[in-house]
């Protein structure tokens, strides 16, 4: 491998981390499941709909046998990224506090889609990078972000993100509302 590839690979991973982290807001403290109920009664807004589901465990399950490095937590939130030489990186964020409206607000040109009856938004965010946000509940989403190692593979980013999102959807909790 040439030094040129490694620099491109490293910058692609940096872009992936920024793209995934840039689509979420910071929350102080360590992530922990919220109580299932509050004095006002159970609502999605005051609980973690993911119920302790780990983004890294899910990403590693989706990537099994495909040559990706094990997923690494990239923030205090439930976000993970995994890389593969020659491919680039894939990120997964399980966000119990932001839904599709927040994704739309950050990228008004996002394309609406559906996967197995769930609402989905897809956005080509940067050169070689694409994000697919899957609605889990009114105020929650799972987001797959793919960053290709080479800008020449720009067209593949959204196709790959869709593929991972389609494989991810059956693993996500079903939330009414």
N, C-alpha and C positions, 0 to 999 in steps of 0.2 A: 504494500500500500504506500502511496506517496504521501508526503507531508501535506500537499494540497488537499487531498481527500479528508485527512484528519481535521484540518482547519474547517472545512465545509461541514463535516460531521458534527464537530463541536459547536459551531455556530448554529446549526440546525437544531441541536438539542437545546441550546440557550433560547432560541426562538420558541421552541415548544414549551419550555418552562414559562416564558413570559406570556405566551398566548393562553395557556391554561390558567396561570395565576392572574393574568390581566382580566379575565372574564369573571372573576369573583371578587367580593369585597373582603377586606381583612376583618377578622374577629379576634380580639385578644383572648388568650387562654388556650388550653388544650381541648381538642374535640372530645366530647363525651355524649353518650346518648342522653336525650332530655327525658324527663319523666313522661310517662304515657298520658297522664291527666294533669289538669290544673284545677284550681278551685272553680273556674268557670266551666269546666268540662273538657273533654278531649277535643282538640282541633289539630289539624295538620300544622298550623303555624307555630304551635308550641311544642312540637315533638319532632324527633329525627325519624322521618319516614323510612330511612334506610336501616333502622334498628341495629346499628353496630356493624353493618356490612362494610368490609374493608376494600377500598378502591384498589389497593395493591394485590390483595388476594384474588379479586375478580379479574384484574388485568392479567395476572399470572395465569389464571385459568384459561382466559381467552387466547393467550399467547403460547400455551403449552405445545411443545414440539415444533415450534416455528423458528427457533434460533434467536429469540429475544433474550436479552439479559433480564434477570429478575427485576420486577418493578421497584422503584424507589420513591418514598414519600418526598414530595417537593415543597411542602409547606406544613403549617400546623393544621390545616384543614384536611379533609378526606380526599386528597389528590395524589395521583401516582403517575410516574412516567417510566417507560421501558424503551430501550434502544436496541437496534439491530444494525450491525455493520452493513453498509451498502443500502440499507432501507431508510433509516432515519429514526424517528421516534414516534411513540404513541402515548398519549396521556389520557387519563380517566379522572374525572372529578365527580364525586357524588355530593351534590349540594342540597342540603335540606332547607336552606333559607331563601334561595332564589329560583324562580321558575322561568318559564319561557318569556313572560313579559320583560323581565330584566335582560334576558339574552337579546330580545328584539330591540330594546332600548339601546344596547351597546352596539348593535349592528342592524340598523333599519332595513338594509337590503337583503337580510337573511331570507332564504327560500323556504317556504312551507312544504312539509312532506308528512307522511304517515308511515309508521312501522307497526304492524300488527295492531292497528287501531289506535295507537298512541300518536298524539301530536308531536311533531318534530320540526326543528328549525336547523337549517344548514347555512353556514357562512364560510366563504373563502376569505380568510382573515389576512394573511400575509402571503408573499410569494412562497409556494410550496407548502402552505399550511391551510388546513380546513378543519372546522369544528362542526360537530353535529350534536345538538342539545335535544334530549328526549324528555318529554314531560313525564314526571313521576306523580306529581300532584300539583295543585294550583300554585303552591309556593315552593316547589322542589323540582330538581332536574338532575339528570345524569348527562355528562358531556364528554364526548370522545373528541380528541384533537390529534390529528396526524400531521407531522412535519416530515417532509421528504428530505433525504440527505442531499439531493441534488435539485437545484432550481429547474433543471431540465425535466424533472418528473412532476412539475407543477400540476398538470392535468390529472395525475394519479391521486393527489392528496384527498380530494373529495370522494372519489370512488372508494378509496381505502377506508376513509372515515365512515362512510355509509356501511361498508361491509362489517366493520367492527361494531357499529351501532346495531345492525341487524342481529348480530350474534349476542350482543349485550342485552337487548330488550327482554328476552325471556327470563333473564336472571334478576330483573328488577322487581321490586315489590309492586303489587297492584294496590293503588290507593283510590278510594272513591272520592269524588269531588271535583 
